[in-house]
Amino acid sequence: QVQLVESGGGLVQAGGSLRLSCAASGSVFSIKSMGWYRQAPGKPRELVGISSGGSAVCTDAVKGRFTISRDNARNTMYLQMNSRKPEDTAVYYCNVDVGVACPYYYWGQGTQVPVSS
């Protein structure tokens, strides 16, 4: 099993910056990829970006404003969010894929990140 703990959430003004952290523990050797997702009020959960094999990609909605990085020595993934917009308001979740033949995900508890306009 893998346990994930997100931190760093909080209220940010529009245009501001914030960095989220996702610390993994447990069977971290089984992690194939790590990802950030978000869920806005009344909307389905959506992908923000994925980190795998030493590289990371973000979706078009946040590309150029958000950056994903990892510190493998600390088993921690980060989400640097710059130029935040009100529509970025959501609960942010991190997950890991530990699947062998098929994806198998563990999820963090989520952290609230509202943006004030």
Residue frames as qw, qx, qy, qz and C-alpha x, y, z in Angstrom:
[[0.000, 0.886, 0.464, 0.000, 0.00, 0.00, 0.00],
 [0.370, 0.245, -0.017, 0.896, 0.95, 3.62, -0.52],
 [0.173, -0.788, -0.484, 0.340, -0.16, 6.44, 1.73],
 [0.326, 0.454, 0.205, 0.803, -0.38, 9.97, 0.36],
 [0.246, -0.731, -0.424, 0.475, -0.60, 13.18, 2.33],
 [0.316, 0.656, 0.237, 0.643, -1.21, 16.51, 0.60],
 [0.361, -0.674, -0.300, 0.570, -0.34, 19.82, 2.19],
 [0.297, -0.105, 0.228, 0.921, 0.02, 23.47, 1.30],
 [0.008, 0.623, 0.644, 0.444, -3.57, 24.36, 0.50],
 [0.176, -0.548, -0.391, 0.719, -5.21, 27.62, 1.47],
 [0.305, 0.875, 0.352, -0.132, -6.86, 30.77, 0.19],
 [0.471, -0.134, 0.320, 0.811, -5.00, 32.63, -2.55],
 [0.289, 0.712, 0.116, -0.630, -5.90, 35.85, -4.30],
 [0.760, 0.597, 0.243, 0.084, -6.33, 35.80, -8.06],
 [0.423, 0.834, -0.286, 0.211, -2.95, 36.17, -9.70],
 [0.424, -0.708, 0.532, -0.188, -1.17, 34.73, -6.69],
 [0.568, 0.363, -0.739, -0.010, 0.96, 31.63, -6.26],
 [0.740, -0.416, 0.394, -0.352, 0.87, 28.56, -4.07],
 [0.389, 0.387, -0.832, -0.083, 2.75, 25.28, -3.89],
 [0.889, -0.245, 0.089, -0.377, 1.13, 22.01, -2.94],
 [0.030, 0.484, -0.873, 0.055, 3.04, 19.01, -1.70],
 [0.927, -0.065, -0.125, -0.347, 2.18, 15.32, -1.85],
 [0.118, -0.565, 0.800, -0.161, 4.27, 13.06, 0.36],
 [0.871, 0.047, -0.398, -0.285, 4.19, 9.33, -0.33],
 [0.270, -0.491, 0.777, -0.287, 4.99, 6.59, 2.15],
 [0.870, 0.047, 0.412, -0.265, 4.69, 2.84, 2.31],
 [0.769, 0.101, 0.539, 0.328, 5.45, 0.78, -0.80],
 [0.193, 0.846, -0.110, -0.484, 6.87, 3.72, -2.74],
 [0.269, -0.355, 0.770, 0.456, 9.07, 1.41, -4.81],
 [0.383, 0.380, 0.832, 0.132, 5.91, 0.28, -6.63],
 [0.241, 0.779, 0.209, -0.539, 4.99, 3.77, -7.86],
 [0.597, 0.320, 0.523, 0.518, 4.91, 4.02, -11.64],
 [0.139, 0.482, 0.217, 0.838, 3.58, 7.55, -11.92],
 [0.131, -0.482, -0.558, 0.662, 2.19, 10.34, -9.77],
 [0.078, 0.504, 0.508, 0.695, -0.53, 12.76, -10.68],
 [0.072, 0.233, 0.397, -0.885, -2.47, 15.79, -9.59],
 [0.069, -0.527, -0.741, -0.409, -6.22, 16.06, -10.02],
 [0.086, 0.058, 0.338, -0.935, -8.76, 18.63, -8.94],
 [0.084, -0.540, -0.817, -0.184, -12.47, 18.79, -8.35],
 [0.098, -0.164, 0.055, -0.980, -14.36, 22.06, -8.44],
 [0.367, 0.213, 0.644, -0.636, -17.74, 22.39, -6.72],
 [0.675, 0.472, 0.303, -0.479, -20.43, 20.65, -8.74],
 [0.571, 0.641, -0.442, -0.261, -17.99, 19.34, -11.32],
 [0.993, -0.032, -0.080, 0.084, -16.31, 15.98, -11.93],
 [0.582, -0.626, 0.350, 0.383, -12.73, 15.37, -10.91],
 [0.669, 0.739, -0.067, 0.045, -10.30, 16.35, -13.68],
 [0.842, -0.040, 0.009, 0.539, -6.66, 15.74, -14.40],
 [0.087, -0.961, 0.125, 0.230, -4.19, 18.55, -13.76],
 [0.388, 0.727, -0.565, -0.043, -0.97, 16.79, -14.70],
 [0.991, -0.125, -0.009, 0.037, 1.15, 13.65, -14.50],
 [0.048, -0.789, 0.613, 0.010, 4.74, 12.99, -13.47],
 [0.968, -0.003, 0.250, -0.014, 6.34, 9.85, -14.82],
 [0.862, 0.218, 0.150, 0.433, 9.78, 8.69, -15.85],
 [0.491, -0.281, 0.027, 0.824, 11.50, 11.93, -14.97],
 [0.005, 0.187, 0.335, 0.924, 9.16, 14.16, -16.94],
 [0.137, 0.493, 0.671, -0.536, 5.85, 15.87, -16.27],
 [0.003, -0.303, -0.538, -0.787, 3.00, 17.16, -18.39],
 [0.171, 0.359, 0.535, -0.745, 0.06, 19.37, -17.51],
 [0.344, 0.617, 0.699, 0.113, -3.29, 19.83, -19.15],
 [0.265, 0.491, 0.286, 0.779, -4.02, 22.80, -21.39],
 [0.331, -0.844, -0.355, -0.226, -6.15, 24.41, -18.68],
 [0.554, -0.808, 0.072, 0.190, -3.09, 24.99, -16.50],
 [0.801, 0.168, 0.143, 0.557, -0.17, 24.73, -18.91],
 [0.323, 0.581, -0.008, 0.747, 2.20, 27.66, -18.57],
 [0.367, -0.695, 0.133, -0.603, 0.88, 28.49, -15.09],
 [0.835, -0.442, 0.269, -0.188, 1.28, 25.24, -13.12],
 [0.433, 0.568, -0.698, 0.048, 4.41, 23.11, -12.83],
 [0.939, -0.319, 0.007, -0.129, 4.80, 19.59, -11.47],
 [0.311, 0.635, -0.669, 0.229, 8.07, 18.47, -9.93],
 [0.921, -0.321, -0.211, -0.066, 9.29, 15.61, -7.79],
 [0.088, -0.697, 0.662, -0.260, 11.89, 15.06, -5.12],
 [0.844, 0.026, -0.515, -0.145, 12.49, 11.33, -5.32],
 [0.363, 0.219, -0.712, 0.559, 14.76, 11.34, -2.28],
 [0.251, -0.025, 0.512, -0.821, 11.83, 12.62, -0.22],
 [0.056, 0.353, 0.922, 0.151, 9.17, 10.66, -2.14],
 [0.106, 0.661, 0.400, -0.627, 7.36, 13.95, -2.61],
 [0.318, 0.466, 0.548, 0.618, 5.63, 15.53, -5.59],
 [0.061, -0.469, -0.239, 0.848, 4.92, 19.24, -5.85],
 [0.280, 0.687, 0.565, 0.361, 2.45, 21.37, -7.74],
 [0.217, -0.321, -0.065, 0.920, 3.60, 24.95, -8.17],
 [0.198, 0.735, 0.627, 0.165, 0.61, 27.08, -9.09],
 [0.214, -0.261, 0.027, 0.941, 1.21, 30.58, -10.44],
 [0.235, 0.020, -0.312, -0.920, -1.15, 33.21, -11.87],
 [0.077, 0.303, 0.934, -0.172, -4.07, 31.51, -10.21],
 [0.286, -0.214, -0.373, -0.856, -7.56, 32.22, -11.52],
 [0.579, -0.127, 0.392, -0.703, -10.94, 31.96, -9.77],
 [0.884, 0.168, -0.228, -0.371, -11.72, 28.94, -11.94],
 [0.477, 0.351, -0.766, 0.252, -8.76, 27.15, -10.34],
 [0.470, -0.344, 0.498, -0.643, -10.77, 26.95, -7.13],
 [0.845, 0.020, -0.473, -0.251, -11.07, 23.26, -6.28],
 [0.761, -0.505, 0.406, -0.046, -10.07, 20.48, -3.98],
 [0.459, 0.652, -0.597, -0.094, -6.73, 19.21, -5.22],
 [0.924, -0.244, 0.280, -0.094, -5.84, 15.54, -4.97],
 [0.157, 0.613, -0.748, -0.201, -2.68, 13.64, -5.67],
 [0.958, -0.011, 0.184, -0.221, -2.59, 10.03, -6.72],
 [0.123, -0.541, 0.797, 0.239, -0.13, 7.31, -7.60],
 [0.885, 0.245, -0.220, -0.330, -0.38, 4.44, -10.03],
 [0.356, -0.508, 0.782, -0.064, 1.12, 1.22, -8.71],
 [0.897, 0.248, 0.212, -0.298, -0.53, -1.13, -11.17],
 [0.451, -0.330, 0.736, 0.381, 1.42, -3.82, -12.96],
 [0.292, 0.285, 0.801, 0.439, -0.80, -5.09, -15.78],
 [0.040, -0.755, -0.490, -0.434, -3.50, -2.45, -15.29],
 [0.023, 0.526, -0.257, 0.811, -3.57, 0.90, -13.49],
 [0.575, -0.555, -0.584, 0.141, -4.17, 0.76, -9.75],
 [0.101, 0.648, -0.090, 0.750, -4.46, 4.03, -7.92],
 [0.428, -0.507, -0.553, 0.505, -4.05, 5.31, -4.41],
 [0.040, 0.777, 0.233, 0.583, -5.41, 8.75, -3.57],
 [0.218, 0.051, -0.480, 0.848, -4.60, 11.42, -1.05],
 [0.029, -0.573, -0.718, 0.394, -7.27, 13.01, 1.10],
 [0.210, 0.741, 0.396, 0.500, -7.36, 16.22, -0.91],
 [0.322, -0.394, -0.257, 0.822, -6.58, 19.80, 0.01],
 [0.207, 0.860, 0.465, -0.035, -8.85, 22.80, -0.53],
 [0.394, -0.164, 0.180, 0.886, -7.46, 25.64, -2.60],
 [0.218, 0.843, 0.485, -0.076, -9.92, 28.49, -3.07],
 [0.392, 0.125, 0.187, 0.892, -9.07, 31.56, -5.14],
 [0.033, 0.761, 0.439, -0.477, -10.55, 34.92, -4.28],
 [0.455, 0.588, 0.380, 0.551, -11.24, 37.35, -7.11]]
